[in-house]
Amino acid sequence: MKKENFDEQALTPRQERFCYEYLLHLNATKAAINAKYSEKTARKTGSRLLKNDNVRERINYLKNNLAEIAGISVLRILKEHEKMAFCEIGQLRNGWMNLKKFEKLTPEQRATIQEVITRKTKHGKEVKIKIYNKQKSLESISAIIGLYNQKNTGISGNEPKSPFADMTDEELDAQIAELERNLKLKK
């Protein structure tokens, strides 16, 4: 990630808060209000703050280092997709009909649950669990690790080229015949 040196002491705490709020909303007025500037003057204050060199510099620094500041990495994203892609619905159940108690699920198992729907029936309570889309997670994992190239022509595209790729049919036939002769000689 591109890192720039930034003197955090160049900003007041409210200006610092404005920078974070601005990145959240991309709206200077809303950022000024959330940073506890006056609502009456928020529009002018937001505009003035965006013209401040230190504020602009801080916003650019935060924007350029957002993933690192938030603690997001490719590895973390892969691990989240891994949970969803490789979760089996059976891990969430005790047998076919009984769901495990939510408290008994591991954090990894809970992370795979997209939605829980409960409803009362004449036979008791019915609970449906919907897990995240496994296919989308598998596709995301494949894209992140470069499993398939963009043209979808095969694995990553980084494989060594076959020594036979540029040979004509006749050259291939001759190569096969030579290999067969060598095999017979070894017998």
URBELKA-V25665 format. One record per residue. N is the residue number from 1. RES is the residue in one small letter. SS is DSSP state (~ for helix, > for strand, _ for the rest). PHI is phi in whole degrees, 0 to 359 (NA if undefined). OMEGA is omega in degrees with one decimal (* if undefined). Layout:
# URBELKA-V25665
{{N & RES & SS & PHI & OMEGA} {N & RES & SS & PHI & OMEGA}}
This chain:
# URBELKA-V25665
{{1 & m & _ & NA & 177.3} {2 & k & _ & 286 & 178.4} {3 & k & _ & 243 & 174.3} {4 & e & _ & 239 & 175.5} {5 & n & _ & 286 & 179.0} {6 & f & _ & 218 & 177.8} {7 & d & _ & 273 & -177.9} {8 & e & ~ & 297 & -179.8} {9 & q & ~ & 285 & 178.5} {10 & a & ~ & 288 & -178.4} {11 & l & _ & 244 & 171.7} {12 & t & _ & 282 & 177.2} {13 & p & ~ & 303 & 179.3} {14 & r & ~ & 290 & 176.9} {15 & q & ~ & 295 & 176.9} {16 & e & ~ & 300 & 178.2} {17 & r & ~ & 298 & 177.7} {18 & f & ~ & 303 & -179.0} {19 & c & ~ & 301 & 178.7} {20 & y & ~ & 295 & -179.9} {21 & e & ~ & 296 & 179.4} {22 & y & ~ & 297 & 177.9} {23 & l & ~ & 295 & 178.8} {24 & l & ~ & 289 & -170.9} {25 & h & ~ & 251 & -173.3} {26 & l & _ & 52 & -179.7} {27 & n & _ & 220 & -174.3} {28 & a & ~ & 296 & -179.5} {29 & t & ~ & 296 & 179.8} {30 & k & ~ & 298 & 179.2} {31 & a & ~ & 297 & 179.3} {32 & a & ~ & 295 & 179.0} {33 & i & ~ & 298 & -179.4} {34 & n & ~ & 292 & 177.1} {35 & a & _ & 271 & 174.2} {36 & k & _ & 74 & 168.9} {37 & y & _ & 276 & -177.7} {38 & s & _ & 299 & 177.8} {39 & e & _ & 296 & -178.6} {40 & k & _ & 296 & -176.2} {41 & t & _ & 249 & -174.2} {42 & a & ~ & 301 & -178.0} {43 & r & ~ & 296 & 179.8} {44 & k & ~ & 292 & -179.6} {45 & t & ~ & 297 & 178.8} {46 & g & ~ & 300 & 179.1} {47 & s & ~ & 297 & 179.9} {48 & r & ~ & 297 & -179.6} {49 & l & ~ & 297 & 179.2} {50 & l & ~ & 292 & 177.3} {51 & k & ~ & 272 & 179.9} {52 & n & _ & 287 & -177.1} {53 & d & ~ & 302 & -179.5} {54 & n & ~ & 295 & 179.1} {55 & v & ~ & 294 & 179.3} {56 & r & ~ & 299 & 179.6} {57 & e & ~ & 298 & 180.0} {58 & r & ~ & 294 & 178.3} {59 & i & ~ & 299 & 178.6} {60 & n & ~ & 296 & 177.6} {61 & y & ~ & 299 & -179.6} {62 & l & ~ & 298 & -179.3} {63 & k & ~ & 297 & -177.9} {64 & n & ~ & 288 & -177.1} {65 & n & _ & 241 & -173.7} {66 & l & ~ & 302 & -178.1} {67 & a & ~ & 298 & -179.9} {68 & e & ~ & 292 & 180.0} {69 & i & ~ & 299 & -178.7} {70 & a & ~ & 280 & 179.7} {71 & g & _ & 77 & -179.2} {72 & i & _ & 260 & 177.0} {73 & s & _ & 224 & 177.1} {74 & v & ~ & 300 & 179.5} {75 & l & ~ & 298 & 179.9} {76 & r & ~ & 296 & 178.5} {77 & i & ~ & 296 & 177.7} {78 & l & ~ & 300 & -179.5} {79 & k & ~ & 296 & 177.4} {80 & e & ~ & 294 & 177.8} {81 & h & ~ & 296 & 178.9} {82 & e & ~ & 300 & 178.7} {83 & k & ~ & 303 & -176.0} {84 & m & ~ & 286 & -175.4} {85 & a & ~ & 290 & -172.6} {86 & f & _ & 248 & 176.2} {87 & c & _ & 282 & 174.0} {88 & e & _ & 255 & -179.6} {89 & i & ~ & 302 & 178.2} {90 & g & ~ & 297 & 177.7} {91 & q & ~ & 290 & -177.8} {92 & l & ~ & 261 & -175.0} {93 & r & > & 235 & 167.1} {94 & n & > & 253 & -175.3} {95 & g & _ & 79 & -174.8} {96 & w & _ & 282 & -171.1} {97 & m & _ & 260 & -172.5} {98 & n & > & 258 & 175.2} {99 & l & > & 280 & 173.1} {100 & k & _ & 290 & 174.6} {101 & k & _ & 296 & -176.2} {102 & f & ~ & 305 & -178.6} {103 & e & ~ & 295 & -178.0} {104 & k & ~ & 276 & 179.4} {105 & l & _ & 285 & 176.1} {106 & t & _ & 286 & 176.2} {107 & p & ~ & 303 & 178.5} {108 & e & ~ & 295 & 179.3} {109 & q & ~ & 292 & 179.0} {110 & r & ~ & 296 & -178.6} {111 & a & ~ & 294 & -178.3} {112 & t & _ & 274 & -176.9} {113 & i & > & 276 & 177.9} {114 & q & > & 272 & -173.5} {115 & e & > & 204 & 173.3} {116 & v & > & 237 & -179.7} {117 & i & > & 242 & 176.9} {118 & t & > & 240 & 175.2} {119 & r & > & 208 & 178.7} {120 & k & > & 272 & 175.2} {121 & t & > & 235 & 179.0} {122 & k & _ & 292 & -180.0} {123 & h & _ & 262 & -179.3} {124 & g & > & 132 & -178.2} {125 & k & > & 260 & 177.2} {126 & e & > & 251 & 179.7} {127 & v & > & 237 & 175.8} {128 & k & > & 246 & 177.4} {129 & i & > & 245 & 176.0} {130 & k & > & 246 & 177.9} {131 & i & > & 261 & -179.5} {132 & y & _ & 297 & -176.7} {133 & n & _ & 293 & -179.3} {134 & k & ~ & 297 & -177.2} {135 & q & ~ & 299 & 179.4} {136 & k & ~ & 297 & 178.7} {137 & s & ~ & 293 & 177.2} {138 & l & ~ & 297 & 177.9} {139 & e & ~ & 295 & 178.7} {140 & s & ~ & 295 & 177.3} {141 & i & ~ & 300 & -179.7} {142 & s & ~ & 301 & 180.0} {143 & a & ~ & 293 & -177.6} {144 & i & ~ & 296 & -177.4} {145 & i & ~ & 273 & 176.5} {146 & g & _ & 73 & -178.2} {147 & l & _ & 299 & 178.7} {148 & y & > & 243 & 176.9} {149 & n & _ & 283 & -173.5} {150 & q & _ & 296 & -178.7} {151 & k & _ & 276 & -179.7} {152 & n & _ & 60 & -177.6} {153 & t & _ & 265 & 177.7} {154 & g & _ & 154 & -178.7} {155 & i & > & 292 & -178.6} {156 & s & _ & 14 & -179.1} {157 & g & _ & 83 & -178.9} {158 & n & _ & 258 & -177.6} {159 & e & _ & 287 & 175.2} {160 & p & _ & 295 & -179.3} {161 & k & _ & 288 & 178.9} {162 & s & _ & 296 & 178.3} {163 & p & _ & 292 & -178.8} {164 & f & _ & 261 & -172.1} {165 & a & _ & 300 & -175.6} {166 & d & _ & 262 & -178.1} {167 & m & _ & 277 & 174.4} {168 & t & _ & 281 & 177.9} {169 & d & ~ & 300 & -179.3} {170 & e & ~ & 296 & 179.1} {171 & e & ~ & 295 & 177.1} {172 & l & ~ & 296 & 177.8} {173 & d & ~ & 300 & 179.8} {174 & a & ~ & 295 & 179.2} {175 & q & ~ & 296 & 179.3} {176 & i & ~ & 297 & 179.8} {177 & a & ~ & 299 & 179.7} {178 & e & ~ & 294 & 177.6} {179 & l & ~ & 297 & 178.7} {180 & e & ~ & 297 & 178.1} {181 & r & ~ & 298 & 179.7} {182 & n & ~ & 297 & 178.3} {183 & l & ~ & 294 & 179.6} {184 & k & ~ & 295 & -180.0} {185 & l & ~ & 294 & -178.9} {186 & k & ~ & 285 & -178.4} {187 & k & _ & 282 & *}}
